Amino acid sequence: MSDIFIPMKILQLSPRIPYPLTEGGSIGIFNITRQLSERGALIYFVAVSGNRDTDCPKELSKLCQSVLVTKASKRYSFAAAARNLFSPVPINVEKYHSRKILKEIISFASDKQIDLIHVDHLHMAYYGLALGKLLMVPVALREHNLELKIMERFSESSGNPAYRAYAKSQMKKFLKYEPSICAQMDKCVMITEQDRDRLLSMRRDVDAVVIPAGVDTDFFKPADSIGDENTIIYVGGLDWLPNIDGLKWFVDEVMPIITESKRNVRLIIYGKGDPRSVDRLGNGKNVIVEGYIHDVRQAFMKGRVMVVPLLAGSGIRIRILEAMAAGKPIVTTSIGSEGIKIEPGKNIMIADTANQFAEKVLLLLNDENLCRTVSKEAGSFVSSEYSWHRIGDMFWRAYNEIIDKRAKSSRDNARMGS
């Protein structure tokens, strides 16, 4: 008699509707859903959206048994910031918390016979832990970033003294809140070894495993053309403060050094979000703000070099992996490349000062053979190490182990009680 296949039922909790795939956060969430679904899991998806449009996209519906989209106000205000001074929960996590939303999720999930709860981002852990206790099922937290590290770096790098002071107060909350929440999870799925090691240095009792971000290597492939030798591109969310700060640094500090040596060079800025956040950087001549682009591969083809001037952040930059898979030579910082097993000078360029950054960009702009070599190495590297299929297998094994462990514990407890 053959074994009967019983599909794994997963409740996935997301702080956004992960579509369209215009930035790293959505790409990471959506592809985890896709990989688990393709392996036979039944996904019941919950998104807490800050948008007026709460319709679930068809692409997400195809992967899930059912989808609940609930709306929360995610805007910051002076009043909310003042109230948060007396809360142990960091403000950019607390703004997601709602008893009303929790009741909606309970109503949605209570009859689904869930086997495991997958939580995307620390912001949704409040709901995951509550549902885990109610449904008596294991909870896994996917830490796309170690949030305390982002706040720590922002408190050090922000040029605004008021922002720095407030960020330091928030960082102190993260130092207590994030490790405490992670310790309550059945598994924390970290995106880099650096993030895992930092977390374990604060709480040794966290059950943490590293599963990196992935790339759709069927969609992103090296192009024949290496792009215009006088064009630099930037591709990244224009609604995330570390991206905006890094971009401003590049335009103000690095771009003048580049144009002094190579006058015809221009920078084209692509990204989802409000272009007004970086409008002052554009001059219509050598710095052009294009904003959203539907197919990011078209942006990759425009320029000879892509820059990722990140000065704060955590986790893995999925756009870097995608650009490498597409064979685009990249110059980034040590923070930008963090968590990726890169080989500087071979498949990517790393620079942490304005002069070094300009030097690496100019080197690639002026040397077509070097560009082609870096392009080839980057594409091969990502294809072998970061394909979504490989990442999906890692999630599938980890989640089966969690469920088996919980089932064994329940059987052992039943025997002891009999």
One Martini backbone bead per residue (centre of mass of N, CA, C, O) as a GRO file, in nm:
protein
  418
    1MET     BB    1   0.094   0.037   0.025
    2SER     BB    2   0.076   0.357  -0.030
    3ASP     BB    3   0.151   0.659   0.051
    4ILE     BB    4  -0.005   0.934   0.190
    5PHE     BB    5  -0.046   1.257   0.088
    6ILE     BB    6   0.009   1.532   0.316
    7PRO     BB    7  -0.033   1.850   0.316
    8MET     BB    8   0.104   2.139   0.396
    9LYS     BB    9  -0.014   2.386   0.629
   10ILE     BB   10   0.018   2.741   0.571
   11LEU     BB   11   0.060   3.037   0.757
   12GLN     BB   12   0.103   3.354   0.606
   13LEU     BB   13   0.277   3.650   0.726
   14SER     BB   14   0.241   3.987   0.597
   15PRO     BB   15   0.334   4.345   0.562
   16ARG     BB   16   0.233   4.278   0.258
   17ILE     BB   17   0.181   4.300  -0.078
   18PRO     BB   18   0.387   4.086  -0.291
   19TYR     BB   19   0.280   4.302  -0.523
   20PRO     BB   20   0.486   4.384  -0.715
   21LEU     BB   21   0.829   4.303  -0.820
   22THR     BB   22   1.002   4.599  -0.715
   23GLU     BB   23   1.127   4.473  -0.445
   24GLY     BB   24   1.291   4.284  -0.215
   25GLY     BB   25   1.061   4.217  -0.015
   26SER     BB   26   0.856   4.102  -0.222
   27ILE     BB   27   1.039   3.893  -0.354
   28GLY     BB   28   1.091   3.720  -0.103
   29ILE     BB   29   0.799   3.650  -0.025
   30PHE     BB   30   0.684   3.539  -0.294
   31ASN     BB   31   0.903   3.307  -0.336
   32ILE     BB   32   0.833   3.145  -0.091
   33THR     BB   33   0.548   3.084  -0.171
   34ARG     BB   34   0.616   2.945  -0.440
   35GLN     BB   35   0.802   2.717  -0.334
   36LEU     BB   36   0.599   2.585  -0.137
   37SER     BB   37   0.373   2.536  -0.343
   38GLU     BB   38   0.542   2.356  -0.547
   39ARG     BB   39   0.577   2.131  -0.297
   40GLY     BB   40   0.252   2.120  -0.177
   41ALA     BB   41   0.162   2.351  -0.026
   42LEU     BB   42  -0.085   2.513   0.176
   43ILE     BB   43  -0.173   2.851   0.138
   44TYR     BB   44  -0.240   3.101   0.393
   45PHE     BB   45  -0.283   3.443   0.330
   46VAL     BB   46  -0.146   3.738   0.503
   47ALA     BB   47  -0.205   4.096   0.461
   48VAL     BB   48  -0.065   4.405   0.569
   49SER     BB   49  -0.193   4.698   0.447
   50GLY     BB   50  -0.134   5.054   0.345
   51ASN     BB   51  -0.339   5.044   0.120
   52ARG     BB   52  -0.630   5.101  -0.045
   53ASP     BB   53  -0.555   4.867  -0.219
   54THR     BB   54  -0.686   4.524  -0.134
   55ASP     BB   55  -0.621   4.359  -0.371
   56CYS     BB   56  -0.552   4.052  -0.494
   57PRO     BB   57  -0.336   3.922  -0.686
   58LYS     BB   58  -0.332   3.670  -0.912
   59GLU     BB   59  -0.044   3.559  -0.852
   60LEU     BB   60  -0.115   3.490  -0.553
   61SER     BB   61  -0.374   3.317  -0.587
   62LYS     BB   62  -0.233   3.078  -0.743
   63LEU     BB   63  -0.065   2.988  -0.465
   64CYS     BB   64  -0.335   3.005  -0.296
   65GLN     BB   65  -0.616   2.920  -0.123
   66SER     BB   66  -0.609   3.194   0.052
   67VAL     BB   67  -0.683   3.555   0.104
   68LEU     BB   68  -0.587   3.813   0.341
   69VAL     BB   69  -0.671   4.163   0.341
   70THR     BB   70  -0.544   4.407   0.559
   71LYS     BB   71  -0.573   4.729   0.717
   72ALA     BB   72  -0.308   4.969   0.793
   73SER     BB   73  -0.164   5.227   0.951
   74LYS     BB   74   0.190   5.339   0.861
   75ARG     BB   75   0.213   5.614   0.967
   76TYR     BB   76   0.384   5.878   1.072
   77SER     BB   77   0.392   6.069   1.383
   78PHE     BB   78   0.435   6.276   1.640
   79ALA     BB   79   0.236   6.140   1.834
   80ALA     BB   80   0.342   5.848   1.797
   81ALA     BB   81   0.634   5.909   1.885
   82ALA     BB   82   0.561   6.004   2.170
   83ARG     BB   83   0.412   5.747   2.269
   84ASN     BB   84   0.658   5.546   2.215
   85LEU     BB   85   0.845   5.627   2.454
   86PHE     BB   86   0.649   5.421   2.651
   87SER     BB   87   0.737   5.180   2.470
   88PRO     BB   88   0.887   4.856   2.407
   89VAL     BB   89   0.805   4.907   2.111
   90PRO     BB   90   0.893   4.971   1.818
   91ILE     BB   91   0.752   5.184   1.594
   92ASN     BB   92   0.794   5.006   1.318
   93VAL     BB   93   0.618   4.775   1.468
   94GLU     BB   94   0.369   4.894   1.622
   95LYS     BB   95   0.206   4.998   1.363
   96TYR     BB   96   0.099   4.689   1.306
   97HIS     BB   97  -0.065   4.679   1.562
   98SER     BB   98  -0.387   4.493   1.606
   99ARG     BB   99  -0.674   4.369   1.738
  100LYS     BB  100  -0.852   4.367   1.491
  101ILE     BB  101  -0.660   4.205   1.309
  102LEU     BB  102  -0.634   3.959   1.489
  103LYS     BB  103  -0.933   3.876   1.466
  104GLU     BB  104  -0.929   3.834   1.159
  105ILE     BB  105  -0.713   3.608   1.157
  106ILE     BB  106  -0.856   3.409   1.340
  107SER     BB  107  -1.107   3.376   1.159
  108PHE     BB  108  -0.944   3.277   0.906
  109ALA     BB  109  -0.766   3.025   1.061
  110SER     BB  110  -0.934   2.834   1.262
  111ASP     BB  111  -1.039   2.616   1.009
  112LYS     BB  112  -0.746   2.511   0.858
  113GLN     BB  113  -0.539   2.318   0.990
  114ILE     BB  114  -0.265   2.412   1.082
  115ASP     BB  115   0.095   2.338   1.089
  116LEU     BB  116   0.223   2.633   1.010
  117ILE     BB  117   0.390   2.944   1.084
  118HIS     BB  118   0.473   3.211   0.865
  119VAL     BB  119   0.696   3.486   0.925
  120ASP     BB  120   0.725   3.809   0.789
  121HIS     BB  121   0.885   3.970   0.985
  122LEU     BB  122   0.881   4.123   1.292
  123HIS     BB  123   0.606   4.284   1.258
  124MET     BB  124   0.435   3.983   1.264
  125ALA     BB  125   0.490   3.834   1.542
  126TYR     BB  126   0.243   3.904   1.711
  127TYR     BB  127   0.055   3.717   1.542
  128GLY     BB  128   0.211   3.450   1.539
  129LEU     BB  129   0.217   3.394   1.849
  130ALA     BB  130  -0.087   3.403   1.897
  131LEU     BB  131  -0.161   3.174   1.691
  132GLY     BB  132   0.022   2.951   1.800
  133LYS     BB  133  -0.126   2.921   2.074
  134LEU     BB  134  -0.416   2.876   1.968
  135LEU     BB  135  -0.332   2.632   1.749
  136MET     BB  136  -0.082   2.465   1.832
  137VAL     BB  137   0.174   2.573   1.654
  138PRO     BB  138   0.437   2.636   1.478
  139VAL     BB  139   0.689   2.908   1.456
  140ALA     BB  140   0.827   3.103   1.183
  141LEU     BB  141   1.094   3.340   1.134
  142ARG     BB  142   1.158   3.573   0.880
  143GLU     BB  143   1.467   3.746   0.861
  144HIS     BB  144   1.534   3.977   0.627
  145ASN     BB  145   1.619   4.143   0.882
  146LEU     BB  146   1.812   4.298   1.126
  147GLU     BB  147   1.667   4.556   1.273
  148LEU     BB  148   1.879   4.660   1.483
  149LYS     BB  149   2.104   4.710   1.270
  150ILE     BB  150   1.968   4.928   1.109
  151MET     BB  151   1.929   5.130   1.343
  152GLU     BB  152   2.224   5.148   1.426
  153ARG     BB  153   2.334   5.258   1.153
  154PHE     BB  154   2.146   5.502   1.132
  155SER     BB  155   2.245   5.639   1.401
  156GLU     BB  156   2.542   5.678   1.264
  157SER     BB  157   2.472   5.799   0.950
  158SER     BB  158   2.295   6.022   0.995
  159GLY     BB  159   2.268   6.376   0.920
  160ASN     BB  160   2.039   6.392   1.137
  161PRO     BB  161   2.028   6.461   1.469
  162ALA     BB  162   1.731   6.383   1.532
  163TYR     BB  163   1.737   6.105   1.402
  164ARG     BB  164   1.968   5.990   1.568
  165ALA     BB  165   1.838   6.014   1.849
  166TYR     BB  166   1.586   5.843   1.788
  167ALA     BB  167   1.735   5.589   1.687
  168LYS     BB  168   1.874   5.526   1.958
  169SER     BB  169   1.611   5.476   2.116
  170GLN     BB  170   1.517   5.242   1.927
  171MET     BB  171   1.760   5.054   1.955
  172LYS     BB  172   1.714   4.984   2.256
  173LYS     BB  173   1.452   4.831   2.197
  174PHE     BB  174   1.562   4.618   2.000
  175LEU     BB  175   1.771   4.483   2.200
  176LYS     BB  176   1.516   4.353   2.351
  177TYR     BB  177   1.285   4.269   2.153
  178GLU     BB  178   1.406   4.086   1.927
  179PRO     BB  179   1.536   3.853   2.096
  180SER     BB  180   1.276   3.781   2.250
  181ILE     BB  181   1.104   3.697   2.007
  182CYS     BB  182   1.298   3.484   1.884
  183ALA     BB  183   1.291   3.291   2.143
  184GLN     BB  184   0.971   3.215   2.081
  185MET     BB  185   1.056   3.060   1.845
  186ASP     BB  186   1.101   2.765   1.671
  187LYS     BB  187   1.216   2.952   1.425
  188CYS     BB  188   1.497   3.126   1.280
  189VAL     BB  189   1.528   3.276   0.956
  190MET     BB  190   1.814   3.368   0.835
  191ILE     BB  191   1.999   3.552   0.578
  192THR     BB  192   2.267   3.560   0.760
  193GLU     BB  193   2.542   3.494   0.946
  194GLN     BB  194   2.568   3.771   1.080
  195ASP     BB  195   2.280   3.782   1.197
  196ARG     BB  196   2.294   3.524   1.362
  197ASP     BB  197   2.541   3.594   1.540
  198ARG     BB  198   2.420   3.849   1.666
  199LEU     BB  199   2.175   3.715   1.796
  200LEU     BB  200   2.334   3.495   1.966
  201SER     BB  201   2.494   3.710   2.138
  202MET     BB  202   2.211   3.777   2.298
  203ARG     BB  203   2.069   3.475   2.232
  204ARG     BB  204   2.133   3.137   2.281
  205ASP     BB  205   1.814   3.025   2.266
  206VAL     BB  206   1.807   3.052   1.968
  207ASP     BB  207   1.656   2.905   1.680
  208ALA     BB  208   1.892   2.913   1.415
  209VAL     BB  209   1.887   2.968   1.056
  210VAL     BB  210   2.039   2.972   0.729
  211ILE     BB  211   1.864   3.150   0.457
  212PRO     BB  212   1.888   3.286   0.176
  213ALA     BB  213   1.845   3.455  -0.084
  214GLY     BB  214   1.699   3.482  -0.413
  215VAL     BB  215   1.690   3.384  -0.772
  216ASP     BB  216   1.559   3.414  -1.095
  217THR     BB  217   1.750   3.240  -1.335
  218ASP     BB  218   1.537   3.246  -1.574
  219PHE     BB  219   1.495   3.565  -1.582
  220PHE     BB  220   1.801   3.617  -1.501
  221LYS     BB  221   2.024   3.708  -1.764
  222PRO     BB  222   2.276   3.752  -1.955
  223ALA     BB  223   2.367   3.991  -2.171
  224ASP     BB  224   2.527   4.098  -2.453
  225SER     BB  225   2.510   4.370  -2.342
  226ILE     BB  226   2.693   4.627  -2.132
  227GLY     BB  227   2.637   4.904  -2.212
  228ASP     BB  228   2.682   5.228  -2.149
  229GLU     BB  229   2.989   5.385  -2.076
  230ASN     BB  230   2.819   5.664  -1.957
  231THR     BB  231   2.636   5.467  -1.764
  232ILE     BB  232   2.469   5.485  -1.459
  233ILE     BB  233   2.299   5.278  -1.219
  234TYR     BB  234   1.998   5.286  -1.014
  235VAL     BB  235   1.839   5.021  -0.806
  236GLY     BB  236   1.571   5.115  -0.583
  237GLY     BB  237   1.410   5.200  -0.319
  238LEU     BB  238   1.226   5.523  -0.253
  239ASP     BB  239   1.106   5.415   0.061
  240TRP     BB  240   1.403   5.383   0.189
  241LEU     BB  241   1.622   5.545   0.385
  242PRO     BB  242   1.899   5.404   0.327
  243ASN     BB  243   1.880   5.446   0.020
  244ILE     BB  244   1.859   5.757   0.016
  245ASP     BB  245   2.119   5.821   0.173
  246GLY     BB  246   2.313   5.674  -0.024
  247LEU     BB  247   2.236   5.836  -0.278
  248LYS     BB  248   2.317   6.114  -0.175
  249TRP     BB  249   2.610   6.047  -0.131
  250PHE     BB  250   2.678   5.982  -0.424
  251VAL     BB  251   2.594   6.255  -0.555
  252ASP     BB  252   2.764   6.448  -0.360
  253GLU     BB  253   3.056   6.274  -0.340
  254VAL     BB  254   3.107   6.090  -0.609
  255MET     BB  255   3.015   6.216  -0.880
  256PRO     BB  256   3.222   6.455  -0.899
  257ILE     BB  257   3.471   6.267  -0.937
  258ILE     BB  258   3.381   6.131  -1.197
  259THR     BB  259   3.323   6.394  -1.379
  260GLU     BB  260   3.614   6.501  -1.368
  261SER     BB  261   3.720   6.250  -1.546
  262LYS     BB  262   3.410   6.196  -1.680
  263ARG     BB  263   3.190   6.411  -1.823
  264ASN     BB  264   2.954   6.213  -1.969
  265VAL     BB  265   2.841   6.113  -1.718
  266ARG     BB  266   2.551   5.924  -1.602
  267LEU     BB  267   2.264   5.908  -1.382
  268ILE     BB  268   2.017   5.650  -1.325
  269ILE     BB  269   1.704   5.648  -1.147
  270TYR     BB  270   1.552   5.360  -1.003
  271GLY     BB  271   1.217   5.325  -0.847
  272LYS     BB  272   1.012   5.263  -0.598
  273GLY     BB  273   0.813   5.536  -0.520
  274ASP     BB  274   0.878   5.859  -0.424
  275PRO     BB  275   1.058   6.072  -0.624
  276ARG     BB  276   1.066   6.320  -0.422
  277SER     BB  277   1.290   6.199  -0.232
  278VAL     BB  278   1.510   6.260  -0.502
  279ASP     BB  279   1.467   6.519  -0.679
  280ARG     BB  280   1.713   6.705  -0.593
  281LEU     BB  281   1.925   6.522  -0.753
  282GLY     BB  282   1.802   6.608  -1.006
  283ASN     BB  283   1.910   6.786  -1.335
  284GLY     BB  284   1.866   6.659  -1.638
  285LYS     BB  285   2.165   6.558  -1.709
  286ASN     BB  286   2.359   6.357  -1.496
  287VAL     BB  287   2.081   6.340  -1.320
  288ILE     BB  288   1.822   6.087  -1.341
  289VAL     BB  289   1.475   6.054  -1.256
  290GLU     BB  290   1.260   5.779  -1.329
  291GLY     BB  291   1.180   5.550  -1.142
  292TYR     BB  292   0.960   5.344  -1.235
  293ILE     BB  293   1.004   4.998  -1.354
  294HIS     BB  294   0.870   4.716  -1.477
  295ASP     BB  295   1.150   4.609  -1.611
  296VAL     BB  296   1.459   4.574  -1.470
  297ARG     BB  297   1.622   4.473  -1.718
  298GLN     BB  298   1.620   4.745  -1.868
  299ALA     BB  299   1.801   4.889  -1.666
  300PHE     BB  300   2.050   4.706  -1.684
  301MET     BB  301   2.101   4.773  -2.000
  302LYS     BB  302   2.177   5.080  -1.989
  303GLY     BB  303   2.427   5.021  -1.811
  304ARG     BB  304   2.756   4.950  -1.715
  305VAL     BB  305   2.685   5.039  -1.411
  306MET     BB  306   2.609   4.945  -1.077
  307VAL     BB  307   2.486   5.111  -0.783
  308VAL     BB  308   2.529   5.046  -0.406
  309PRO     BB  309   2.519   5.304  -0.161
  310LEU     BB  310   2.536   5.155   0.133
  311LEU     BB  311   2.531   5.264   0.494
  312ALA     BB  312   2.270   5.094   0.571
  313GLY     BB  313   2.184   4.770   0.711
  314SER     BB  314   2.045   4.439   0.628
  315GLY     BB  315   2.111   4.160   0.490
  316ILE     BB  316   1.998   4.107   0.157
  317ARG     BB  317   2.045   4.229  -0.169
  318ILE     BB  318   1.850   4.139  -0.425
  319ARG     BB  319   1.938   4.335  -0.650
  320ILE     BB  320   2.225   4.230  -0.663
  321LEU     BB  321   2.162   3.941  -0.748
  322GLU     BB  322   2.008   4.014  -1.005
  323ALA     BB  323   2.233   4.173  -1.145
  324MET     BB  324   2.436   3.940  -1.146
  325ALA     BB  325   2.257   3.742  -1.308
  326ALA     BB  326   2.257   3.972  -1.549
  327GLY     BB  327   2.565   4.077  -1.567
  328LYS     BB  328   2.612   4.324  -1.364
  329PRO     BB  329   2.822   4.549  -1.275
  330ILE     BB  330   2.931   4.622  -0.932
  331VAL     BB  331   2.908   4.891  -0.689
  332THR     BB  332   2.980   4.866  -0.339
  333THR     BB  333   2.953   4.808  -0.014
  334SER     BB  334   3.000   4.624   0.260
  335ILE     BB  335   2.701   4.643   0.338
  336GLY     BB  336   2.575   4.570   0.060
  337SER     BB  337   2.740   4.273   0.058
  338GLU     BB  338   2.619   4.151   0.287
  339GLY     BB  339   2.589   3.789   0.290
  340ILE     BB  340   2.763   3.765   0.035
  341LYS     BB  341   2.981   3.534  -0.140
  342ILE     BB  342   3.200   3.721  -0.244
  343GLU     BB  343   3.458   3.845  -0.495
  344PRO     BB  344   3.650   4.090  -0.487
  345GLY     BB  345   3.728   4.179  -0.829
  346LYS     BB  346   3.557   3.943  -0.977
  347ASN     BB  347   3.210   3.987  -0.918
  348ILE     BB  348   3.287   4.257  -0.756
  349MET     BB  349   3.273   4.590  -0.609
  350ILE     BB  350   3.450   4.746  -0.328
  351ALA     BB  351   3.346   5.051  -0.140
  352ASP     BB  352   3.378   5.312   0.145
  353THR     BB  353   3.467   5.557  -0.022
  354ALA     BB  354   3.448   5.805  -0.242
  355ASN     BB  355   3.716   5.751  -0.393
  356GLN     BB  356   3.687   5.444  -0.424
  357PHE     BB  357   3.418   5.443  -0.572
  358ALA     BB  358   3.505   5.610  -0.818
  359GLU     BB  359   3.736   5.424  -0.906
  360LYS     BB  360   3.563   5.168  -0.966
  361VAL     BB  361   3.372   5.292  -1.172
  362LEU     BB  362   3.589   5.390  -1.376
  363LEU     BB  363   3.716   5.116  -1.432
  364LEU     BB  364   3.457   4.998  -1.570
  365LEU     BB  365   3.397   5.220  -1.782
  366ASN     BB  366   3.705   5.193  -1.921
  367ASP     BB  367   3.676   4.855  -1.911
  368GLU     BB  368   3.541   4.618  -2.106
  369ASN     BB  369   3.685   4.354  -2.025
  370LEU     BB  370   3.626   4.371  -1.725
  371CYS     BB  371   3.321   4.375  -1.747
  372ARG     BB  372   3.292   4.094  -1.879
  373THR     BB  373   3.425   3.933  -1.655
  374VAL     BB  374   3.239   4.017  -1.420
  375SER     BB  375   2.977   3.931  -1.553
  376LYS     BB  376   3.037   3.627  -1.577
  377GLU     BB  377   3.100   3.570  -1.277
  378ALA     BB  378   2.830   3.669  -1.158
  379GLY     BB  379   2.637   3.475  -1.306
  380SER     BB  380   2.762   3.204  -1.210
  381PHE     BB  381   2.744   3.248  -0.904
  382VAL     BB  382   2.432   3.280  -0.869
  383SER     BB  383   2.338   3.019  -1.010
  384SER     BB  384   2.488   2.825  -0.790
  385GLU     BB  385   2.388   2.980  -0.499
  386TYR     BB  386   2.080   3.161  -0.560
  387SER     BB  387   1.858   2.987  -0.632
  388TRP     BB  388   1.527   2.932  -0.563
  389HIS     BB  389   1.532   2.627  -0.561
  390ARG     BB  390   1.744   2.596  -0.339
  391ILE     BB  391   1.591   2.762  -0.124
  392GLY     BB  392   1.333   2.591  -0.120
  393ASP     BB  393   1.463   2.332  -0.009
  394MET     BB  394   1.548   2.455   0.263
  395PHE     BB  395   1.267   2.523   0.367
  396TRP     BB  396   1.136   2.242   0.343
  397ARG     BB  397   1.322   2.099   0.542
  398ALA     BB  398   1.283   2.285   0.789
  399TYR     BB  399   0.966   2.250   0.813
  400ASN     BB  400   0.958   1.944   0.847
  401GLU     BB  401   1.129   1.940   1.106
  402ILE     BB  402   0.941   2.110   1.283
  403ILE     BB  403   0.690   1.926   1.264
  404ASP     BB  404   0.826   1.664   1.362
  405LYS     BB  405   0.914   1.775   1.637
  406ARG     BB  406   0.630   1.843   1.743
  407ALA     BB  407   0.510   1.558   1.712
  408LYS     BB  408   0.712   1.413   1.899
  409SER     BB  409   0.649   1.580   2.152
  410SER     BB  410   0.350   1.497   2.168
  411ARG     BB  411   0.398   1.191   2.196
  412ASP     BB  412   0.573   1.201   2.451
  413ASN     BB  413   0.360   1.341   2.631
  414ALA     BB  414   0.144   1.120   2.602
  415ARG     BB  415   0.309   0.889   2.729
  416MET     BB  416   0.361   1.031   3.006
  417GLY     BB  417   0.037   1.062   3.062
  418SER     BB  418  -0.041   0.734   3.046
   0.00000   0.00000   0.00000
